[in-house]
Amino acid sequence: MSEGNLQDISAASIIDFFRELLSRNIKIVGHNLKYDYVLLRRYGIRISNTHFDTMLAAHECFGDWDFFNLAAVAKKLIGKDVKRYRDLIDEGQTVLDVPFKDLVEHGCEDADATLRLHVRLQSILRERGIEEQFTKEVMPLMRLLGDKECDGVQMDIHAVTGQRDALAGEAETLKSQIFEKAGKQFDVDSMKDVTEVLQGIEGFRERIGRQPLRQAQLEQLALSSDLPRAIVQYGRIRKRVKHLEAICRGQKDGKVFPLFNQLKAPYGLISSADPRLFDPIVGLHPGAVLDKDIRQRIPDENRSLDILLSLTGDPVFEKDWRERKRDFIGGEGFPLAGIDHADVLISVAIGLSNAALCKRYLIDTRRAMALRDHVTDRYSRLFDWLDEYRRNIIFAGFASSGTRRRYWEGLRSANIDRRNRALRSALRWLIEM
């Protein structure tokens, strides 16, 4: 066991050693370096120079790989097989059950692979013209997020509770409407009760059969029927309420302590868990985050539309958007009055398919097509610019905005679905949404 191999060496002396060593201006290279940075900070040890993270560098160069763990990246880029810790540990064991010598050898192999990847990835970053971007933006962000995990993110909890309560009120109103449409009260949060109610209504009984209803079936019914649509809308609002409640429960003295991730979102923006601050589905209002460094990274429809306007210069869009009203898209016969127009424009702009629009807005294909036609016809200059941008990034193999670049392997893929996913990611990265 490790304790036996470290006899006569106290934990305090080890901490003091690393605290003094890492306080020097030594260039520290690692794979998933934020994990080590946060772990050491919690023991009072700060890494003075977080120089290079090979995981983040690989993500910067090959943004939509399926895996960015050390074993996968080392295999792809330097042809080296790297064992994982789980390969060393048998079922029912812990790290303490592994011979100390094996742990040391494994750590040395990881370090060797990481240093070799550092050389390879630094060369790729330089070839792609993003070495400075990585050094000045990506690595400082890693350190910032590590500090925020330890120190917390200052929140306006009153704003969060206000948003939560407003949504909860919407959910209750919808619930009353559901009961009225169904002609009875039931547990709307129970799929079993929802199934029983719908199976008891003529017209639905034949469509869903006698098996328990699944969420996908319920959403399919919602495309053409009012009662299932209201139930799905209620469920979506309740989901947002639960995420906002998680923020309120997790706060301590007005701060939350999320786990940040610079890789999880395929469109190159950061994400967080426990709680989720950046997920557009949650829809946290940016003003609820008092920490400026984090607030400016919260998805914001207004900011995204301002970016689209500045990039495309569409005069019709400028005229409509200048009003800053919720329903800003003008024109006769707009097919979805009352829906968030900002969300509609962003969804069509990033290239969501008609099927995705149907699911997002709970509408049928005909209305989704009419919606797309209306928006693209009205803002023809904006969508002409976006079409040209897509062609350019497929040709170049990367997206750009000013001096910033972002790479996705899928942009050059012969697989149309993968290429379309990469294009959507590129557009979301461009408008920061």
Backbone torsions as a table, in degrees:
resi	resn	phi	psi	omega
1	MET	NA	156.6	-176.1
2	SER	-61.0	-36.2	-178.1
3	GLU	-60.1	-39.7	180.0
4	GLY	-65.5	-33.6	-179.9
5	ASN	-78.2	-17.3	-178.1
6	LEU	-111.7	24.6	-179.9
7	GLN	-62.7	147.5	-178.6
8	ASP	72.2	4.6	176.0
9	ILE	-117.2	115.9	-176.2
10	SER	-81.5	154.1	176.7
11	ALA	-60.4	-37.6	-179.3
12	ALA	-62.3	-40.5	-179.1
13	SER	-68.5	-34.7	177.6
14	ILE	-66.7	-44.4	179.0
15	ILE	-62.0	-44.3	178.8
16	ASP	-60.9	-40.2	-179.6
17	PHE	-61.5	-49.8	-178.1
18	PHE	-70.2	-33.4	177.7
19	ARG	-61.5	-42.7	-180.0
20	GLU	-72.3	-42.1	-177.7
21	LEU	-63.8	-48.3	-173.8
22	LEU	-79.8	-8.8	174.5
23	SER	-78.0	-16.3	178.0
24	ARG	-74.1	165.4	-179.8
25	ASN	-83.3	58.5	178.0
26	ILE	-95.0	131.6	179.5
27	LYS	-74.0	113.4	-177.9
28	ILE	-98.0	125.2	177.8
29	VAL	-112.2	137.7	179.2
30	GLY	-156.1	170.7	174.6
31	HIS	-113.6	119.8	-169.8
32	ASN	61.6	56.3	-172.3
33	LEU	-66.2	-26.3	179.7
34	LYS	-60.9	-35.7	178.4
35	TYR	-58.0	-48.7	-179.6
36	ASP	-67.3	-39.2	-179.0
37	TYR	-60.0	-47.4	-178.5
38	VAL	-68.7	-44.0	-179.7
39	LEU	-58.6	-45.6	-179.4
40	LEU	-68.4	-37.9	178.9
41	ARG	-60.4	-35.5	-179.6
42	ARG	-70.3	-12.8	173.3
43	TYR	-105.2	15.5	177.4
44	GLY	77.8	19.0	-178.9
45	ILE	-112.6	125.7	178.5
46	ARG	-110.9	133.0	173.1
47	ILE	-82.8	117.0	-175.7
48	SER	-69.4	-37.8	-174.0
49	ASN	-130.5	88.1	174.5
50	THR	-79.0	90.7	-165.9
51	HIS	-80.5	-46.7	-170.6
52	PHE	-155.4	126.8	176.1
53	ASP	-110.0	112.8	-176.1
54	THR	-68.2	-28.5	176.7
55	MET	-66.6	-46.2	179.3
56	LEU	-67.7	-36.0	178.8
57	ALA	-65.0	-41.7	177.8
58	ALA	-63.4	-40.1	178.7
59	HIS	-66.1	-35.4	179.0
60	GLU	-67.8	-32.1	-177.5
61	CYS	-90.4	-30.3	-175.0
62	PHE	-137.3	71.5	-164.7
63	GLY	-61.0	-22.1	-175.7
64	ASP	-120.8	29.4	168.9
65	TRP	-60.7	153.5	179.9
66	ASP	-70.9	-35.0	-176.3
67	PHE	-135.8	143.2	177.5
68	PHE	-126.6	18.8	175.0
69	ASN	-69.4	163.6	-174.1
70	LEU	-59.3	-42.4	-178.4
71	ALA	-61.2	-44.4	-177.8
72	ALA	-67.7	-44.3	-177.7
73	VAL	-68.4	-42.0	179.8
74	ALA	-63.6	-40.0	178.8
75	LYS	-63.6	-42.6	-177.3
76	LYS	-70.5	-42.7	-168.5
77	LEU	-97.4	-30.6	-178.6
78	ILE	-127.1	6.4	176.1
79	GLY	63.6	28.0	-176.7
80	LYS	-106.9	132.5	174.6
81	ASP	-85.7	122.9	-179.8
82	VAL	-119.0	126.3	177.1
83	LYS	-72.2	149.5	171.5
84	ARG	-96.0	163.2	178.7
85	TYR	-58.8	-35.3	-178.8
86	ARG	-65.9	-20.6	175.9
87	ASP	-74.5	-18.8	-179.7
88	LEU	-91.8	-21.7	-169.8
89	ILE	-108.0	124.4	176.2
90	ASP	-77.8	164.0	-179.2
91	GLU	-59.2	133.2	179.7
92	GLY	86.6	-4.5	179.8
93	GLN	-97.1	166.6	170.2
94	THR	-122.9	176.9	178.6
95	VAL	-58.6	-31.5	-178.3
96	LEU	-67.6	-16.3	178.7
97	ASP	-86.4	-9.6	-178.4
98	VAL	-86.4	134.6	177.7
99	PRO	-53.9	137.0	-175.9
100	PHE	-56.4	-38.5	179.8
101	LYS	-60.3	-40.1	179.5
102	ASP	-66.3	-38.9	177.9
103	LEU	-64.1	-42.2	179.7
104	VAL	-62.8	-45.4	-179.7
105	GLU	-63.4	-40.4	179.2
106	HIS	-64.3	-43.9	177.8
107	GLY	-61.6	-38.7	179.4
108	CYS	-67.1	-38.4	177.6
109	GLU	-64.4	-41.9	176.8
110	ASP	-61.3	-45.2	-179.3
111	ALA	-62.6	-42.5	179.0
112	ASP	-61.5	-46.6	179.5
113	ALA	-62.6	-40.8	-178.7
114	THR	-65.5	-42.7	179.3
115	LEU	-66.3	-38.1	177.2
116	ARG	-67.9	-37.7	175.8
117	LEU	-65.6	-36.0	178.2
118	HIS	-56.3	-46.9	179.8
119	VAL	-63.2	-45.7	-178.0
120	ARG	-65.5	-46.2	-175.9
121	LEU	-72.6	-33.1	175.8
122	GLN	-61.8	-38.0	177.6
123	SER	-66.1	-41.6	179.6
124	ILE	-66.6	-42.7	177.0
125	LEU	-57.6	-41.9	-179.6
126	ARG	-66.5	-43.7	179.2
127	GLU	-61.2	-35.3	-176.3
128	ARG	-90.3	0.4	175.5
129	GLY	74.0	25.4	-177.3
130	ILE	-125.1	18.1	179.5
131	GLU	-64.4	-44.7	-180.0
132	GLU	-66.2	-40.6	177.2
133	GLN	-59.2	-42.7	179.7
134	PHE	-64.7	-44.0	-176.9
135	THR	-68.7	-41.1	-172.4
136	LYS	-93.6	-17.1	-178.0
137	GLU	-118.1	-52.4	-172.4
138	VAL	-70.3	-49.5	-178.1
139	MET	-67.3	-42.7	174.8
140	PRO	-60.7	-35.3	178.0
141	LEU	-65.2	-39.4	177.1
142	MET	-57.4	-45.2	-179.7
143	ARG	-66.8	-41.6	178.1
144	LEU	-58.9	-46.5	-178.6
145	LEU	-66.0	-37.8	175.7
146	GLY	-60.6	-42.7	178.4
147	ASP	-65.2	-38.8	-179.6
148	LYS	-68.4	-32.8	175.8
149	GLU	-62.6	-36.0	-179.0
150	CYS	-83.1	-43.2	-172.7
151	ASP	-91.9	-20.1	-179.7
152	GLY	93.3	161.2	178.4
153	VAL	-111.4	121.7	-178.2
154	GLN	-71.0	127.4	-177.4
155	MET	-121.3	152.5	168.2
156	ASP	-91.9	88.8	-174.0
157	ILE	-63.3	-30.7	177.6
158	HIS	-63.9	-37.4	177.4
159	ALA	-67.0	-39.5	179.0
160	VAL	-65.4	-46.0	179.6
161	THR	-65.5	-34.2	177.0
162	GLY	-64.0	-43.3	177.9
163	GLN	-65.7	-41.5	178.4
164	ARG	-61.1	-46.8	-176.9
165	ASP	-66.2	-36.9	178.3
166	ALA	-64.1	-42.4	178.2
167	LEU	-67.5	-39.1	178.2
168	ALA	-61.9	-36.3	176.4
169	GLY	-65.0	-40.7	176.5
170	GLU	-61.3	-41.1	-179.7
171	ALA	-63.0	-41.5	179.7
172	GLU	-65.6	-39.0	176.6
173	THR	-62.2	-44.0	177.9
174	LEU	-62.7	-39.3	-179.9
175	LYS	-61.1	-42.0	178.2
176	SER	-62.4	-40.3	178.1
177	GLN	-65.2	-37.4	178.5
178	ILE	-63.4	-45.1	179.3
179	PHE	-61.3	-39.9	179.8
180	GLU	-65.1	-42.6	179.7
181	LYS	-67.6	-37.6	-177.8
182	ALA	-80.5	-20.2	-178.1
183	GLY	77.5	14.8	179.7
184	LYS	-165.1	162.6	175.0
185	GLN	-96.5	146.8	178.5
186	PHE	-161.0	173.2	179.7
187	ASP	-81.0	100.7	-176.5
188	VAL	-68.2	-20.2	-179.9
189	ASP	-84.2	-4.9	-179.2
190	SER	-103.7	117.8	178.3
191	MET	-64.2	-29.2	177.2
192	LYS	-63.6	-46.6	179.2
193	ASP	-66.7	-39.3	178.1
194	VAL	-60.8	-43.2	179.2
195	THR	-60.2	-47.0	-178.1
196	GLU	-62.2	-40.3	-179.5
197	VAL	-65.8	-47.0	-177.9
198	LEU	-68.7	-36.1	177.6
199	GLN	-66.6	-20.1	178.9
200	GLY	-88.5	-0.6	-178.9
201	ILE	-108.0	126.6	-179.6
202	GLU	-61.7	136.9	-177.3
203	GLY	104.6	-41.7	175.5
204	PHE	-85.1	-34.3	-175.9
205	ARG	-55.8	-43.3	-177.6
206	GLU	-71.6	-28.6	-175.4
207	ARG	-81.8	-30.1	-175.2
208	ILE	-106.2	-12.6	178.3
209	GLY	72.1	-158.4	-174.2
210	ARG	-107.1	-1.3	179.3
211	GLN	-81.1	156.7	176.8
212	PRO	-57.3	138.4	-178.4
213	LEU	-73.4	138.0	175.4
214	ARG	-103.4	159.8	-177.0
215	GLN	-58.9	-41.3	-179.5
216	ALA	-62.4	-38.6	177.7
217	GLN	-66.5	-41.5	179.9
218	LEU	-61.4	-42.6	179.3
219	GLU	-66.4	-33.6	177.0
220	GLN	-66.2	-41.7	176.5
221	LEU	-63.2	-34.1	-176.4
222	ALA	-66.8	-19.6	-179.1
223	LEU	-66.5	-22.6	-174.1
224	SER	-132.9	-1.0	-175.5
225	SER	-132.6	138.1	-173.7
226	ASP	-66.7	-44.6	-175.2
227	LEU	-64.6	-52.3	176.1
228	PRO	-59.5	-34.7	179.6
229	ARG	-62.8	-44.7	179.8
230	ALA	-64.7	-36.9	179.6
231	ILE	-66.6	-43.0	178.9
232	VAL	-65.1	-44.3	178.7
233	GLN	-60.4	-40.6	177.1
234	TYR	-60.7	-46.5	-179.4
235	GLY	-61.2	-38.9	179.3
236	ARG	-67.0	-40.7	178.4
237	ILE	-66.1	-42.3	179.2
238	ARG	-62.2	-35.7	178.0
239	LYS	-63.2	-42.8	176.7
240	ARG	-62.9	-41.6	179.0
241	VAL	-59.5	-42.3	-178.9
242	LYS	-64.2	-39.1	178.3
243	HIS	-66.3	-39.5	178.0
244	LEU	-68.9	-35.8	175.5
245	GLU	-63.6	-35.8	178.7
246	ALA	-63.4	-35.9	176.5
247	ILE	-64.7	-44.6	-179.1
248	CYS	-65.0	-42.6	-179.7
249	ARG	-66.7	-35.9	-175.1
250	GLY	-82.4	-6.9	-176.3
251	GLN	-76.4	146.4	175.6
252	LYS	-136.5	115.7	-177.9
253	ASP	55.7	40.4	176.5
254	GLY	79.2	10.3	178.9
255	LYS	-122.4	148.5	170.5
256	VAL	-117.6	159.0	-174.1
257	PHE	-128.5	74.8	-177.2
258	PRO	-73.3	165.9	167.9
259	LEU	-100.7	117.0	-174.6
260	PHE	-92.5	154.0	179.3
261	ASN	-143.1	125.6	178.4
262	GLN	-93.0	0.7	-174.7
263	LEU	-116.2	-25.0	-167.3
264	LYS	-62.9	-41.4	-179.9
265	ALA	-76.2	120.6	-176.7
266	PRO	-65.7	-15.5	-178.3
267	TYR	-93.1	14.8	168.0
268	GLY	86.0	3.8	178.1
269	LEU	-99.4	165.5	-176.7
270	ILE	-81.8	159.9	176.0
271	SER	-136.0	172.1	178.5
272	SER	-149.8	159.6	175.3
273	ALA	-134.9	154.8	177.3
274	ASP	53.8	57.3	6.5
275	PRO	-101.1	174.7	177.3
276	ARG	-89.5	113.6	-179.2
277	LEU	-101.8	-26.2	-167.3
278	PHE	-106.2	-5.6	-176.1
279	ASP	-71.3	121.2	178.7
280	PRO	-58.8	-25.8	178.6
281	ILE	-64.4	-36.9	177.3
282	VAL	-68.0	-41.1	176.4
283	GLY	68.9	34.7	177.2
284	LEU	-60.2	131.0	179.1
285	HIS	-69.9	128.9	-178.3
286	PRO	-54.0	-33.3	-178.5
287	GLY	-65.2	-14.7	178.7
288	ALA	-76.6	-12.6	178.8
289	VAL	-100.6	113.8	-178.3
290	LEU	-82.0	-22.7	179.1
291	ASP	-73.3	111.3	-173.0
292	LYS	-61.1	-40.2	-178.0
293	ASP	-62.0	-31.4	179.3
294	ILE	-90.6	-38.4	-177.9
295	ARG	-56.6	-40.1	-176.4
296	GLN	-69.8	-7.8	178.5
297	ARG	-106.1	-1.8	175.8
298	ILE	-72.7	131.3	178.2
299	PRO	-53.2	133.7	-175.2
300	ASP	-141.2	113.3	-178.4
301	GLU	-58.3	-41.2	-178.6
302	ASN	-61.3	-43.9	179.1
303	ARG	-64.3	-40.6	-179.4
304	SER	-63.6	-41.3	179.4
305	LEU	-69.7	-35.1	175.2
306	ASP	-62.3	-39.3	177.9
307	ILE	-64.5	-44.9	178.6
308	LEU	-59.0	-42.0	-180.0
309	LEU	-65.0	-44.4	-177.8
310	SER	-66.4	-33.0	-179.0
311	LEU	-76.3	-41.3	-170.4
312	THR	-98.0	-26.9	-179.6
313	GLY	62.0	28.6	-178.6
314	ASP	-68.1	116.8	-175.1
315	PRO	-68.1	-33.7	179.5
316	VAL	-69.4	-43.6	177.1
317	PHE	-62.2	-42.0	179.6
318	GLU	-59.8	-42.9	-179.4
319	LYS	-64.6	-44.4	-180.0
320	ASP	-67.1	-45.9	-173.0
321	TRP	-72.0	-23.0	-179.5
322	ARG	-60.9	-27.8	-179.4
323	GLU	-69.8	-25.3	178.9
324	ARG	55.8	36.4	176.7
325	LYS	-97.1	157.3	-179.4
326	ARG	-58.5	-46.2	178.5
327	ASP	-99.9	74.0	-172.0
328	PHE	-87.9	-16.9	-177.2
329	ILE	-77.0	118.8	-176.8
330	GLY	-89.9	-167.1	177.8
331	GLY	103.0	154.6	-179.6
332	GLU	-78.9	145.3	172.2
333	GLY	68.2	29.4	178.1
334	PHE	-60.0	125.2	-166.5
335	PRO	-75.7	-6.1	-177.3
336	LEU	-140.5	57.4	177.7
337	ALA	-60.4	137.7	179.2
338	GLY	99.8	-20.0	177.0
339	ILE	-82.6	153.3	-179.7
340	ASP	-60.8	106.9	-175.7
341	HIS	-66.0	-33.0	178.3
342	ALA	-61.9	-44.0	179.4
343	ASP	-65.1	-38.5	178.1
344	VAL	-60.3	-50.5	-176.6
345	LEU	-64.0	-42.9	179.8
346	ILE	-64.5	-41.8	-178.9
347	SER	-62.5	-43.4	178.9
348	VAL	-71.0	-37.4	-178.1
349	ALA	-63.8	-39.6	-177.8
350	ILE	-80.5	-6.3	172.3
351	GLY	96.8	26.2	175.2
352	LEU	-61.4	139.7	-180.0
353	SER	-71.7	167.0	176.1
354	ASN	-60.7	-38.2	178.7
355	ALA	-62.1	-40.0	179.3
356	ALA	-68.3	-37.4	176.9
357	LEU	-64.8	-39.7	177.7
358	CYS	-58.7	-46.6	-178.2
359	LYS	-68.1	-39.1	-176.4
360	ARG	-67.3	-42.6	-174.3
361	TYR	-106.5	1.6	178.9
362	LEU	56.1	54.5	-179.9
363	ILE	-128.7	163.4	179.1
364	ASP	-83.6	171.2	-174.9
365	THR	-60.9	-39.0	-178.8
366	ARG	-60.6	-44.3	-178.9
367	ARG	-71.4	-33.4	176.5
368	ALA	-63.8	-41.7	178.4
369	MET	-65.2	-41.2	179.0
370	ALA	-64.4	-38.9	178.5
371	LEU	-62.0	-49.1	179.9
372	ARG	-61.1	-45.5	-178.7
373	ASP	-61.0	-41.7	-178.3
374	HIS	-62.8	-47.6	-176.1
375	VAL	-68.2	-45.2	-176.7
376	THR	-69.7	-34.0	177.7
377	ASP	-70.0	-41.8	-176.6
378	ARG	-68.3	-39.2	-178.4
379	TYR	-111.4	57.3	-174.0
380	SER	-62.8	-37.1	-179.8
381	ARG	-66.5	-40.3	178.5
382	LEU	-61.0	-46.6	-176.1
383	PHE	-76.7	-26.9	171.9
384	ASP	-64.4	-40.8	178.3
385	TRP	-63.3	-43.4	-179.9
386	LEU	-64.3	-38.9	177.3
387	ASP	-62.1	-42.7	178.7
388	GLU	-66.2	-38.3	178.6
389	TYR	-62.4	-43.2	178.2
390	ARG	-61.0	-45.0	179.2
391	ARG	-60.5	-41.1	-177.7
392	ASN	-66.4	-40.7	-176.7
393	ILE	-75.3	-29.2	173.9
394	ILE	-65.6	-42.1	178.7
395	PHE	-65.3	-42.2	-176.2
396	ALA	-79.8	-30.2	-176.5
397	GLY	88.0	5.9	178.3
398	PHE	-154.2	159.3	174.1
399	ALA	-99.6	152.6	179.6
400	SER	-139.8	153.2	174.6
401	SER	-151.1	106.7	-173.2
402	GLY	65.2	-125.7	178.6
403	THR	-91.7	-3.4	-177.7
404	ARG	-85.6	144.6	175.9
405	ARG	-132.0	152.9	176.4
406	ARG	-142.6	130.6	-176.6
407	TYR	-107.1	138.7	169.5
408	TRP	-133.6	126.8	179.9
409	GLU	-58.7	-33.8	-176.0
410	GLY	-64.9	-17.9	-179.9
411	LEU	-62.3	-25.5	179.8
412	ARG	-105.1	8.8	-175.0
413	SER	-75.9	145.6	174.2
414	ALA	-78.5	-14.5	177.6
415	ASN	-79.1	115.1	-173.5
416	ILE	-63.6	-40.7	179.9
417	ASP	-62.3	-43.4	179.9
418	ARG	-65.8	-39.9	179.4
419	ARG	-64.8	-41.0	178.8
420	ASN	-64.7	-37.7	176.6
421	ARG	-62.8	-41.4	179.0
422	ALA	-65.2	-39.0	178.4
423	LEU	-64.3	-41.6	177.8
424	ARG	-64.0	-40.6	177.8
425	SER	-62.2	-41.3	-179.4
426	ALA	-63.4	-41.4	179.3
427	LEU	-68.8	-37.7	177.9
428	ARG	-67.1	-38.0	176.5
429	TRP	-63.6	-41.4	-177.0
430	LEU	-61.4	-43.2	-175.7
431	ILE	-99.5	7.3	175.1
432	GLU	58.2	47.2	-177.3
433	MET	-136.1	NA	NA
